[in-house]
Amino acid sequence: MDAAHAPASAPAPAQPTATSHRTGPDLPDAPGRKPSGHSLAAVLTMAGSGLSNQTGAAIGSLAFPVLGASGVVAVRQYVAAIALLAVGRPRLRSFTKQQWWPVLLLALVFGAMNLSLYSAIDRIGLGLAVTLEFLGPLTIALSASHRRTDACCALVALAGVVTLMRPQPSTDYLGLGLGLLAAACWASYILLNRTVGRRVPGAQGSAAAAAVSAVLFLPVGIAIAVQHPPTAGAAGYAIAAGVLSSAVPYLADLFTLRRVPAQTFGLFMSVNPVLAAVVGWILLGQGLGWTEWASISAIVAANALSILTSRA
């Protein structure tokens, strides 16, 4: 899955992102601790995880001309399933009906989330696509609060979205719509993860959902392989995307979520749209204008302010 961790006050879900899109482990939040070597290592790991996630997405987009967004997503799903099955080791035969239905829904949402995000990246670029997708967990976090500060943060984020989606001759409305669809999927993913986390022990639910999603994408992978045999380079880019955006962040989160408070983790997650814009600019040449940068900054600032002013 694409690592999806909710920013602000929403709890971190059990898998990608995430948003971006990783599959984050469902672990208890670390209590507040004094700075130490372990906490410094955790901070560096979080920064590396975010950079790995966005770099993986950028590298995956290099395979779009050969595999298309759906082909790259299919490979990502396979890699995510392998990583999660190795860690979660779900006992599928012991799952009850009440455990299976949220797992199946999570698998569908997981696939839709990554497919809509990568399709948006193909049309509007990495930075804008990730920023729009980030609205999913941000909406979950802000809607759960009744504080005036969070209401102001929501207005700031809304202003950023309106600016991003303002009508222009070159506006790709389908790409923007796909980005918003990815946001809705991420929000659904967070809510479903909460249900799965309550009904299925450990990471078994996330692992099972990743496996089901990979099976659903098998026909896609086979069709693409038969109709448009991938080059070695394209296959390598897609596999690298799966490793950098699924496996690496997942393992990184296993380390960081045990060592940093949820507030610190959420604050680092809010930087992902900026990382995506910078990586897209450096690796893909996707430059943004000052209005786009202002919009991204507004959305990131809204989340950061909500986190920093939240009650302990």
ABEGO torsion letter per residue (X at the ends): XBBBBBBEABBBBBXXBGGBBBBBBBBBBBBBBBBBAAAAAAAAAAAAAAAAAAAAAAAAAAAAAAAEAAAAAAAAAAAAAAAAAAAAGBBAAABBAAAAAAAAAAAAAAAAAAAAAAAAAAAAEAAAAAAAAAAAAAAAAAAABABAAAAAAAAAAAAAAAAAABBBAABBAAAAAAAAAAAAAAAAAAAAAAAAAAABBEAAAAAAAAAAAAAAAAAAAAAAAAABBBBAAAAAAAAAAAAAAAAAAAAAAAAAAAABBAAAAAAAAAAAAAAAAAAAAAAAGBBBBAAAAAAAAAAAAAAAAAAAABBX
